[in-house]
Amino acid sequence: MAKSIKVNQKKRGRPATGRDPVSAVRLPAALTVVVDEWAQNHETNRSEAIRRLVELGLTVRTKTRPAGRLRAAVVAGPPRPKNEPSAGVGSQRGP
């Protein structure tokens, strides 16, 4: 039996442009201007500037304030024991 001729099938769709996944980000106009200025000062484009700024932000160690419920718990302080009377409204009884 004769061997059949192999035909290379074309792949469908757009060719891959890179190996990293795309992450889209919405930025306010004012922040976009600041990122563009940073990119221009560092001789790079906006995409590379955002990548580098995110990396910088993730590597810098700062003392941050807790946010949301955690911040509310810190501001409120430790919980009081149940047997301790509160000094709030309605805690005083009149004659």
N, C-alpha and C positions, 0 to 999 in steps of 0.2 A: 504494500500500500504506500502511496506517495505521501510525503509530509505536506501538511497544509501551510499556506503562507500566513505568517503572523502579521496582524495589522495593529499598530499602536492606536489605542483609543484615546481621543482627546479628553482631558479632564474638564468637567463643567465648572463654571463659576470663575470668579476673579482669583488670580494667583495670590498666594500668601505673600504678605509684605514683610512680615516679621514673626518672631516666635512669641513675643510677649503679648498678653491680652490687652485690649484697649479698655481704658477707663475714662469715661466722659465725665467732665466736671463743669458745673455751672458756677460762674464767678460774677459777682457784681461788677458793674462797669468800672468803678473806682479801683477795685482790686486788680482788674485786668490791666489798667493803666500802670499800676505800681509794678506788676509782674513784667510787663513789657519794658518798663524803664530798667528794671533789674537785669533783664535779658540783654538789653542793649549795652549796659555797663559791663556786662560779663561776656560780650561778643558771642551770644548764642541766640537760639530762637525761643519762642514761647513754650513749646513742648518740653524742650530740654531744661528751660528755666524752672518750670513747674516740677519736673522730676527732681532737679537738684535741690530746690527749696523744700520739697517734701522730705527728701533724705536728710537735709540739714535739720529740719524740725523734729524728725524722729530720733536723731542722734544727740541733740542738745539736752542736757540734764538741767531742769529748772525746778524751782519750788512752785508747784501749781496749787491753785485753790480747788478744792473739790466742788463739783457742780451738782445741781439738782437736789435729789433727796439726801444724798450724802452730805452736801453742804448744809442743808437744813438740820440734819442730825448733829453736825459739828457745832453749828450756831446755837442750837437748843441746849446743848450740854448733855451730860449723862442723865439717864432716867432716874427719877426719885423713887425711893422705896414706897410700897403701897401703904404702909402704916403711918407714913409721915404726912401730916395735913398740908394741903396746898395753901398758898397765901393769895389765891385768886379771888375774884368776885364770887360771893355766895358762900365763902368758906366760914364767914363769921355769922354766928346766930345771935339774933337780938332777943330781948326779954319776952 
